[in-house]
Amino acid sequence: MFLYQRGFFDRLGRLPMDLLENLALGCRVAFSLANLLYCFIGVFMGTLIGVLPGIGPAGAIAILLPVTFGINPTSAIIMLAGIYYGSQYGGSTTSILVNIPGEAASVVTTLDGYQMARQGRAGKALGIAAFGSFIAANLAIIPLMILAKPLSSLAISFGPPEYFSIVVLGLSLLINLAHGSAFKGVIMAILGFGLSQIGMDMITGRTRFTFGIIELQGGIELIPLVMGLFGIGTVLENLGTTFHEVEVLQTKLKGLLPSWADWKCSIGPILRGSVVGFFLGLIPGGGAILASFASYTLEKQISKHPERFGTGVIEGVAGPESANNAGAQSNFIPLFVLGIPSNAVMGLLLGALMIHKVVPGPFFITKHPDIFWGTIVSMYIGNAMLLVLNLPLIPLWVKVLKIPYRILFPLIFLFCIIGVYSVQNSVFDVVLMILFGITGFLLKKFKYEIAPLVLAFILGPLAENAFRQCLIMSQGNYFIFISRPFPLIALAIALFLFASQILPSMRKRRKIIAEVEE
Amino acid sequence: MSKYDRIIGFIWFVLGSGMAIEGINLGLGKSSLPGIGFVPFLVGSSLGVCGLGLVLLVTLKGKRSDDKIWDVQSWKNLVLSILSLFVYAFLMDHLGFLLTTFFFLFFLFKLTASKKWLGPLLTSLLVTVSCYLIFSLWLNVSLPKGFF
């Protein structure tokens, strides 16, 4: 009776028609010649970036961001989104053929993918990675379409306690699931919050921690931080080693289309990876990287022969590659529906939307249906393009992989500098990027994870704003943080995740993962 | 935990304490109306406590002798690359994109291919001109003009 009065069944009944209408709008937007071209450029660049270790999708988006200033926001987001999920496809190629992950979400693919290549099964590994990614991405887009509008309606009722609890949950999840020391992860998150304090306070307009430097009054920009830590920092780390020519496994790439037996082994991991990746991508801090690790861990745990993982089992490629693509799609939900970026890439996309005067959040879908549905449909198109691109173009990617690193690294430096300089024409930002690069290099040397720092930096202003508003609303009563169901559950889960770090089994798991990484 | 974690823990403690003190100077406000120094104070205190915790952990658990951290096989490449980045940043506005990029790339290509001259020279020229054409002329990205 209650649901009937609220019009629940009425809305449920209209759902299929609403969905069809919105998809029709999305098709009109995405199938325009210009947007098809931008989608192609995005997925091609994304695959290229995924193949080349060093820049990563965040770096590529930061470099190409200024290019989008002159185009409409829909085309900009379609292209930039294409770079993100395109890089997930490209990263698997280097993981399998060279044993070097092209980007972070493909780290686990090296464990079994490269072993498969050594056994003459590189084609099968590449094929299942591409098909698994395609299936998972398409599966993840369906709930994205269905859930976005109801979640937007729910998000309208969100207030400061909900936003604060989401940030805490996201960070605790990231720290919990990431490899390396959880304690150091917490330190990185706190440092990220600290860096976000620099500049003007959003509520009072007064400046903090600027030390008289005018350029810091607006705070530290995201692009120099991300390019410095991930781009420059990674190159500096590689520069410290002796250059070896990349040894691409000399193997004939045959049998790219998986056989019936391959599908039989892989379909379970693909479907499970899709679910794991989708749900992890929903939470800030989750996403492609964590999804791939979580999927690999899951497949190993439920396998009848876990000891075979790491020796070249197809499940070790199918699961993680599916999960990282599913996570890359569902990452868009927190951004579009709540206006909360889940990771550095989403943070940059948020920046791109703001530059185009588009504000993501609960009213985004109703105010900008063309951008939302155009991006959704372009994801289908982009994933189809990627399936077509990746397999036949593997010889091209192999040639790209053979470019010596001594030629690549100056180019990476140059593109990072161009990307940072072009945003504000500021040499200060370039210097800041270099300093963050040195910091990133040192942090990695001392085994600190960068991801919690970046996420905390991105979410810091939102968290602080929400925290202070909560206290103002409650007149200083801290119980406001647990007075509503959603924040109570979210904070309870976060507390559980933190507490679980002291469990012996959890510490053993982290130790094993750290050893695998080394 | 490595032996350097104790030093780094101390650095976090100092940074955190500084932030917390500055937070107090900015004004903590009241619980019902937090001042702009309230959150920095919380963040700084947390960082300081974690730093102290790290120092204690290393002291109690003992340190692994981990010399791998400084196992950098080419300090020369690393240091010279960092210096070249700073020089490039400081000169780019004055000399312009074309000139600084050409010399920057030439230096880095030469750094890792010490005996050859022609290859690095031609590659630097080609990349500089290509980047200028692609980014500045085609994509309308604003690059420093210098005195050109």
Boltz contact constraints between the chains, C-beta under 6 A:
constraints:
  - contact:
      token1: [A, 66]
      token2: [B, 141]
      max_distance: 6.0
  - contact:
      token1: [A, 67]
      token2: [B, 139]
      max_distance: 6.0
  - contact:
      token1: [A, 187]
      token2: [B, 50]
      max_distance: 6.0
  - contact:
      token1: [A, 190]
      token2: [B, 46]
      max_distance: 6.0
  - contact:
      token1: [A, 190]
      token2: [B, 47]
      max_distance: 6.0
  - contact:
      token1: [A, 193]
      token2: [B, 43]
      max_distance: 6.0
  - contact:
      token1: [A, 194]
      token2: [B, 19]
      max_distance: 6.0
  - contact:
      token1: [A, 194]
      token2: [B, 43]
      max_distance: 6.0
  - contact:
      token1: [A, 197]
      token2: [B, 40]
      max_distance: 6.0
  - contact:
      token1: [A, 201]
      token2: [B, 36]
      max_distance: 6.0
  - contact:
      token1: [A, 204]
      token2: [B, 36]
      max_distance: 6.0
  - contact:
      token1: [A, 206]
      token2: [B, 36]
      max_distance: 6.0
  - contact:
      token1: [A, 239]
      token2: [B, 77]
      max_distance: 6.0
  - contact:
      token1: [A, 239]
      token2: [B, 78]
      max_distance: 6.0
  - contact:
      token1: [A, 239]
      token2: [B, 81]
      max_distance: 6.0
  - contact:
      token1: [A, 240]
      token2: [B, 72]
      max_distance: 6.0
  - contact:
      token1: [A, 240]
      token2: [B, 78]
      max_distance: 6.0
  - contact:
      token1: [A, 241]
      token2: [B, 73]
      max_distance: 6.0
  - contact:
      token1: [A, 242]
      token2: [B, 73]
      max_distance: 6.0
  - contact:
      token1: [A, 406]
      token2: [B, 112]
      max_distance: 6.0
  - contact:
      token1: [A, 410]
      token2: [B, 105]
      max_distance: 6.0
  - contact:
      token1: [A, 410]
      token2: [B, 108]
      max_distance: 6.0
  - contact:
      token1: [A, 418]
      token2: [B, 135]
      max_distance: 6.0
  - contact:
      token1: [A, 422]
      token2: [B, 141]
      max_distance: 6.0
  - contact:
      token1: [A, 422]
      token2: [B, 142]
      max_distance: 6.0
  - contact:
      token1: [A, 425]
      token2: [B, 142]
      max_distance: 6.0
  - contact:
      token1: [A, 427]
      token2: [B, 89]
      max_distance: 6.0
  - contact:
      token1: [A, 427]
      token2: [B, 93]
      max_distance: 6.0
  - contact:
      token1: [A, 430]
      token2: [B, 89]
      max_distance: 6.0
  - contact:
      token1: [A, 431]
      token2: [B, 89]
      max_distance: 6.0
  - contact:
      token1: [A, 434]
      token2: [B, 85]
      max_distance: 6.0
  - contact:
      token1: [A, 445]
      token2: [B, 69]
      max_distance: 6.0
  - contact:
      token1: [A, 446]
      token2: [B, 8]
      max_distance: 6.0
  - contact:
      token1: [A, 464]
      token2: [B, 39]
      max_distance: 6.0
  - contact:
      token1: [A, 468]
      token2: [B, 34]
      max_distance: 6.0
  - contact:
      token1: [A, 471]
      token2: [B, 31]
      max_distance: 6.0
  - contact:
      token1: [A, 471]
      token2: [B, 34]
      max_distance: 6.0
  - contact:
      token1: [A, 475]
      token2: [B, 32]
      max_distance: 6.0
  - contact:
      token1: [A, 476]
      token2: [B, 31]
      max_distance: 6.0
  - contact:
      token1: [A, 476]
      token2: [B, 32]
      max_distance: 6.0
